[in-house]
Amino acid sequence: MKASVGGYARASSLDHALQLLASAEGAGRVLAGGQSLVAAMNMRLSTGDLLVDISRLSELSGVSDEGDTLRIGALKRHADVGRDALVCAHAPLLAEAVHYIAHAAIRNRGTIGGACAHADPAAEFPACVLALGATMHVAGPHGSRAIPAEDFFEDVFATAIEEGEILTAITVPKAGSGEAQVIEEVARRSGDYALAGLCLVKRDAGHRVSLFSVGPKPILATGAMAALDAGDLDGAVAALAGELDPPSDTQASAAYRRHLAGVLLRRAVARTEGGKA
C-alpha cells in the first residue's frame, strides 16, 4: 500500500511546529524519524494527516548535563543515544537498550522521543524511562508541561500528550555511585520484538523494575520492587507473576510470557550483584 497524506510542512522552529499543528485542527501528525509513523501510514492506519516535520529542529536534539539529571532531546537518534558519552556514563540503561532495538537502519533513523511518543508496548525505550523514573517534557499551545513517566504511558499507543502538543525532551536522574542499571529481553531472532523484556535499576533508595511486551503499556512492577528492597528474590518473582496479565498471541502464550518475566528478573538481579546472567 501507499501512504495517504493530507499535506507536508517542515517546521523551522518549535513555535512554528506548534503553529502548524494548531492549523491542522486535529489532523496533524508529528514526523521525526518516521520509523513508526511512516509504517503506519503505509498500512493505511493513519490517513489524510498533515505531516509536520520536526526532524531538523536543533533545539530538540542533543544531551545536556543539568546537575542531578540529564536532559535528552526528543530528536536524539537511537544510535546516537547508544554512543553518547553522557548517556553511557550517567544513564547506561538507555545505552544498553539500543543494542536490542530492531536493526541498524531503524537505529540510525528512529528517535528516542518518537519511540516514547509512539508508545509501542513492546518497545525498549518506554520501559527504560519508566524504570529510570524519567520526566517527559511536552510543549503545546498553552505552554510547557513536565509529566512523570509513570503518568505518561496510558494504553496501547496512547500517552498523556494532548492534541497540539509535542514531546520535546526527556530528563533522567543521573546514576548515583554504585547504581546498577540493566535490561534483559528474550526474542525469537535478533531485531525481533521481545517476547518479554525487563529493566532493573538498583539504587540506594531502592529498586525499580519495569517490563515491556507483557501488557498494553510498559509496566512498573511495584510489588516485585518492594520484595527486592526486602532482599527477597523469590518473593519478587512471585509478586511479578501476580502483577502481570500478559497477552497470548501467535508468538507466545500468556503463561510463557509470565514465566519469562521471572527468568529475566533473576538474570537482571544476578547481573546487578556481579553474578552471571
C-alpha positions in Angstrom: 0.0 0.0 0.0 1.0 3.6 -0.4 0.6 6.2 2.3 -2.3 8.7 2.2 -1.1 12.1 3.3 -3.1 15.3 3.6 0.0 17.5 3.3 3.5 18.1 4.4 5.2 21.0 6.1 8.8 21.3 7.5 8.9 23.3 10.8 11.7 25.9 11.1 11.3 26.1 14.9 9.4 24.6 17.8 7.0 27.5 17.8 6.5 27.1 14.0 5.8 23.4 14.5 3.1 24.2 17.2 1.5 26.7 14.9 1.4 24.1 12.1 -0.3 21.6 14.4 -2.8 24.1 15.5 -3.7 25.0 11.9 -4.3 21.3 11.2 -7.3 21.3 13.6 -6.6 17.8 15.0 -5.4 16.3 11.7 -1.7 17.0 12.2 0.9 14.3 12.9 4.5 15.0 14.0 7.2 13.4 11.8 10.6 12.9 13.5 12.5 9.8 12.5 9.4 8.4 10.8 10.2 4.7 11.5 6.8 4.1 13.2 4.6 6.7 11.6 5.5 6.0 8.0 4.9 2.3 8.5 1.5 3.0 10.0 0.7 5.3 7.1 1.8 2.7 4.5 -0.7 0.3 6.1 -3.4 3.0 6.0 -3.6 3.0 9.8 -3.1 6.8 9.6 -4.5 8.6 6.6 -5.2 12.2 5.4 -3.0 13.8 8.0 -0.8 16.9 7.7 2.7 15.8 8.4 4.7 18.3 10.5 8.3 17.5 10.0 10.4 18.5 13.1 13.5 16.4 12.2 15.7 19.5 11.6 14.9 21.3 14.8 18.3 21.5 16.6 16.7 22.8 19.7 15.1 19.3 20.2 18.3 17.4 19.9 21.4 16.8 21.9 22.1 15.8 25.5 22.9 18.2 28.3 24.1 17.8 31.9 21.8 19.6 34.3 23.4 18.7 37.5 21.5 15.8 39.0 19.8 15.0 35.7 20.5 14.5 32.0 18.2 16.2 29.5 17.9 14.3 26.3 16.4 16.0 23.3 13.5 14.1 21.8 15.2 14.1 18.4 18.2 12.2 19.6 18.5 9.2 17.3 18.7 5.7 18.8 22.2 5.1 17.6 23.4 8.4 19.0 21.9 7.6 22.3 23.9 4.4 22.4 27.2 6.1 21.8 26.7 9.4 23.6 29.4 9.8 26.4 27.0 11.5 28.9 24.3 8.8 28.4 26.8 6.0 28.7 28.2 7.5 31.9 25.0 8.6 33.6 22.1 6.6 32.1 23.7 3.3 30.9 20.4 1.6 30.7 19.4 3.7 27.7 22.8 3.0 26.0 22.4 -0.8 26.6 18.8 -0.8 25.3 19.9 0.5 21.9 21.6 -2.9 21.1 18.2 -4.6 21.4 16.3 -2.1 19.1 15.4 -3.6 15.7 18.2 -3.2 13.1 20.8 -0.7 12.2 18.6 1.1 9.7 16.0 1.7 12.3 18.5 2.7 15.0 20.1 5.3 12.6 16.8 7.0 11.8 14.5 6.4 14.8 14.5 8.9 17.7 14.0 8.4 21.4 11.2 10.9 21.5 9.5 9.2 18.7 9.7 5.8 20.4 8.3 7.2 23.6 5.5 9.2 21.9 4.5 6.2 19.8 4.3 4.1 23.0 4.6 0.7 21.4 4.2 -1.7 24.4 6.9 -3.9 23.0 9.5 -1.1 22.7 12.5 -0.8 24.9 12.9 3.0 25.5 9.4 3.5 27.1 10.2 0.8 29.6 13.7 2.3 30.2 12.4 5.8 31.0 9.8 4.2 33.3 12.4 2.3 35.2 14.7 5.3 35.4 11.9 7.5 36.9 12.2 10.0 34.0 10.3 13.1 33.4 8.7 13.7 29.9 8.6 17.3 28.7 6.0 18.4 26.2 5.2 21.8 24.7 1.9 22.9 23.3 -0.4 25.8 22.6 -0.9 26.5 26.3 2.8 26.3 27.3 5.1 23.5 28.6 4.3 20.6 30.8 6.5 18.1 32.7 4.9 14.7 33.0 6.4 11.8 35.2 7.0 8.7 33.1 4.6 6.8 35.5 1.8 9.1 34.2 2.9 9.4 30.6 2.1 5.9 29.2 -1.6 5.3 29.3 -2.5 2.4 26.9 -1.5 0.8 23.6 0.0 3.6 21.5 -1.6 6.1 23.9 0.2 8.7 26.0 -0.6 11.8 28.0 0.4 14.0 25.1 -2.6 16.1 24.2 -3.7 17.4 20.8 -1.4 20.0 19.5 1.5 19.1 21.9 5.0 17.8 21.0 7.3 15.8 23.2 10.5 17.9 23.3 12.8 16.3 25.8 13.3 13.6 28.5 15.1 14.2 31.7 16.5 11.3 33.7 18.2 11.2 37.1 21.9 10.7 36.8 23.1 7.3 38.1 24.5 7.5 41.6 27.7 5.9 42.9 27.3 2.1 42.9 24.0 2.3 41.0 23.3 -0.6 38.6 21.1 -0.5 35.5 20.4 -3.5 33.3 18.0 -4.6 30.6 17.2 -8.2 29.7 14.9 -9.5 27.0 14.0 -12.6 25.0 13.2 -12.5 21.3 13.0 -15.2 18.7 15.6 -13.6 16.5 17.9 -10.6 16.8 15.9 -7.5 15.9 12.5 -9.0 16.5 10.2 -7.5 19.1 10.8 -9.1 22.5 8.5 -11.9 23.7 9.2 -10.3 27.1 11.6 -7.7 28.4 12.6 -6.3 31.8 14.6 -3.2 33.0 16.1 -3.2 36.5 17.5 -0.1 38.3 19.2 -0.7 41.6 19.7 2.4 43.7 20.5 3.2 47.3 16.9 4.4 47.6 15.6 1.0 46.3 14.9 -1.0 43.2 12.8 0.0 40.1 11.6 -2.7 37.8 9.7 -2.2 34.5 8.6 -4.7 31.9 7.7 -4.5 28.3 5.9 -6.7 25.8 3.8 -8.2 28.6 0.8 -5.8 28.5 -0.8 -2.8 26.8 1.9 -0.4 28.1 5.2 -0.6 30.0 4.5 -1.8 33.5 6.2 -0.7 36.7 6.3 -3.8 38.9 5.8 -2.2 42.4 5.2 -5.5 44.2 8.4 -7.0 42.8 10.3 -3.8 43.7 9.2 -3.9 47.3 10.2 -7.6 47.6 13.6 -6.8 46.1 14.0 -4.0 48.6 13.4 -6.5 51.3 16.1 -8.8 49.9 13.5 -11.5 48.8 14.2 -12.5 45.2 11.8 -15.5 45.3 9.1 -13.2 46.7 9.9 -10.7 43.9 9.4 -13.4 41.2 6.2 -14.5 42.8 4.9 -10.9 43.1 5.8 -10.2 39.5 3.7 -13.2 38.3 0.8 -11.7 40.2 1.3 -8.2 38.8 1.3 -9.2 35.1 -1.6 -10.1 32.8 0.3 -10.6 29.5 -1.5 -11.4 26.2 -1.4 -14.6 24.3 -0.6 -14.4 20.6 1.0 -16.4 17.8 4.4 -15.7 19.3 3.9 -16.7 22.9 1.3 -17.7 25.4 0.4 -15.6 28.4 1.8 -18.3 30.7 5.1 -18.4 28.8 5.5 -14.6 28.9 4.8 -14.7 32.7 7.4 -17.4 33.1 9.9 -15.4 31.0 9.4 -12.3 33.2 10.5 -14.3 36.3 13.5 -15.7 34.5 14.5 -12.2 33.3 14.2 -10.8 36.8 16.6 -13.4 38.1 19.0 -12.7 35.3 18.9 -9.0 35.9 19.4 -9.3 39.7 22.3 -11.6 39.1 23.9 -9.0 36.9 23.4 -6.2 39.4 25.1 -8.4 42.1 28.0 -9.2 39.8 27.0 -12.7 39.1 26.4 -14.4 35.7 23.3 -13.5 33.8 
